[in-house]
Amino acid sequence: MWTTEDREVAAAARVEAGQVEEKLGALIGRIGAHFSRVEPVRQVGKYIRGLMSDLPRKNCWTLAEYAGDATPDRMQRLLERASRNTFAVMRAVRDFVVQHLADPHAPAVLVLDEGGQEKSGTAPPPGSKGSTSAVPARCPTRSTSSTPPTAHRAATP
């Protein structure tokens, strides 16, 4: 038997799912402007949905299966050969994330790491000059506001 609370939770989940689809559509629209054909833009949507999924492993095979593709060929073509302005796509994604996730009043810093490798432990990464930063030294970082970097402090739990 459904309670009022169950119905409220279900309704909130539907609203949130709708907002996710709306924002995903906006992101794909921004990215799509930098591709020369519509087919890769469709595949980008499948790719992003796969990345956002709860798949335990995310590679071209698993993302293709999740997207309903019979083989990983389309995902691989998207990543390897699709005609696009790569830097413009990266800029569009960065701007979208900053617009929707960065809060100028929060006592934290939004760090975008395009390296894709999560650092674990407290030892500095190999090749660094003794850095204890959470972001490997080889990964470029960029401040997302006009405030000097020294004014930012990472949020502590």
matplotlib code that plots the C-alpha trace (Angstrom):
import matplotlib.pyplot as plt

x = [0.0, 1.3, 1.6, 1.5, 5.2, 5.8, 3.8, 5.7, 9.0, 7.9, 6.7, 10.0, 11.9, 9.9, 10.5, 14.2, 14.4, 12.7, 15.1, 18.1, 16.8, 16.2, 19.7, 21.2, 19.3, 20.8, 24.3, 24.0, 22.7, 25.8, 28.1, 26.2, 27.0, 30.7, 30.1, 29.9, 27.2, 24.1, 24.9, 27.8, 25.6, 23.0, 25.9, 27.1, 23.8, 24.1, 27.7, 26.9, 23.9, 26.2, 28.8, 26.1, 24.8, 25.6, 27.6, 30.4, 32.8, 32.7, 34.3, 33.1, 31.7, 29.7, 28.6, 27.5, 25.5, 23.9, 23.0, 21.4, 24.2, 25.1, 28.8, 31.1, 31.9, 29.7, 31.2, 34.7, 34.0, 32.6, 35.8, 38.4, 37.1, 34.1, 34.7, 34.5, 36.2, 37.5, 38.6, 35.2, 33.4, 35.6, 34.9, 31.2, 31.2, 33.3, 31.0, 27.9, 29.3, 30.5, 27.1, 25.1, 27.3, 29.5, 28.1, 30.0, 28.9, 30.0, 33.2, 34.6, 36.4, 35.1, 38.1, 37.8, 40.4, 40.6, 43.2, 40.6, 42.7, 41.6, 44.5, 44.4, 46.4, 48.4, 51.8, 52.5, 52.1, 55.2, 57.2, 55.8, 58.0, 56.6, 53.1, 50.4, 47.6, 44.5, 45.0, 48.0, 50.6, 50.4, 46.7, 46.0, 43.6, 42.0, 40.2, 36.5, 36.1, 37.8, 38.8, 42.5, 43.2, 44.6, 41.1, 39.6, 39.5, 38.5, 35.4, 36.1, 33.5]
y = [0.0, 3.4, 6.1, 9.8, 9.9, 7.2, 9.2, 12.4, 10.5, 9.0, 12.4, 14.1, 11.3, 11.9, 15.7, 15.2, 12.8, 15.4, 18.0, 15.7, 15.1, 18.8, 19.7, 16.8, 18.1, 21.6, 20.2, 18.1, 21.2, 23.1, 20.3, 19.6, 23.0, 21.9, 18.7, 18.8, 16.0, 15.1, 11.4, 12.0, 14.4, 11.6, 9.3, 11.9, 11.8, 8.0, 8.4, 10.9, 8.9, 5.8, 7.8, 9.0, 5.5, 3.1, 0.8, -0.7, -0.5, 2.2, 1.4, 1.4, -2.1, -1.5, 2.0, 0.7, -2.1, 0.3, 2.6, -0.4, -0.5, -4.0, -3.2, -0.6, 0.8, 3.9, 4.8, 4.3, 6.3, 9.1, 9.2, 8.6, 10.0, 12.2, 15.6, 18.1, 21.1, 19.3, 22.4, 24.0, 20.9, 20.8, 24.5, 24.0, 21.2, 23.2, 26.2, 24.1, 22.5, 25.8, 27.3, 24.6, 23.3, 26.2, 28.3, 31.6, 31.7, 28.2, 27.9, 25.4, 25.2, 23.4, 21.6, 20.1, 17.4, 16.4, 13.8, 11.2, 9.6, 9.7, 10.2, 7.9, 8.1, 11.0, 10.6, 13.0, 11.7, 10.3, 13.1, 15.9, 18.2, 17.1, 18.4, 17.1, 18.5, 16.3, 16.9, 15.3, 17.9, 17.0, 17.9, 21.5, 23.4, 26.7, 29.0, 29.3, 32.8, 36.1, 35.7, 35.1, 31.4, 32.2, 33.3, 29.9, 27.3, 23.7, 22.7, 20.4, 17.8]
z = [0.0, -1.0, 1.6, 1.0, 1.6, -1.0, -3.6, -2.8, -3.2, -6.5, -7.8, -6.8, -8.6, -11.8, -11.6, -11.0, -14.0, -16.2, -15.1, -15.8, -19.3, -19.8, -18.7, -20.8, -23.8, -23.2, -22.9, -26.0, -27.8, -26.8, -27.8, -31.0, -32.4, -32.7, -34.8, -38.6, -38.8, -36.8, -36.4, -34.0, -32.0, -31.5, -30.4, -28.0, -26.2, -25.9, -24.7, -22.0, -20.8, -20.5, -18.6, -16.2, -15.7, -12.9, -15.1, -13.1, -16.0, -18.7, -21.9, -25.5, -25.3, -22.1, -23.2, -26.6, -25.0, -22.6, -25.6, -27.5, -30.1, -31.3, -31.4, -30.0, -33.5, -33.2, -29.8, -31.1, -34.3, -32.1, -30.0, -32.7, -36.0, -35.6, -37.2, -34.4, -32.8, -29.8, -27.8, -28.4, -27.2, -24.0, -23.5, -23.9, -21.4, -18.9, -19.3, -18.8, -15.6, -14.2, -14.9, -13.3, -10.5, -9.4, -6.6, -6.1, -2.5, -1.5, 0.5, -2.0, -5.3, -8.4, -9.9, -13.4, -14.0, -17.6, -16.8, -15.9, -13.2, -9.6, -7.2, -4.1, -1.0, 0.3, -1.5, -4.3, -7.8, -9.5, -11.2, -9.1, -7.0, -3.7, -4.3, -1.9, -4.1, -4.7, -8.4, -10.0, -11.0, -14.7, -14.8, -15.8, -13.5, -14.1, -11.7, -12.6, -11.1, -11.1, -7.5, -7.0, -6.3, -2.9, -1.8, -2.4, 0.3, -0.2, 1.8, 4.7, 5.7]

ax = plt.figure().add_subplot(projection="3d")
ax.plot(x, y, z, "-o")
ax.set_aspect("equal")
plt.show()
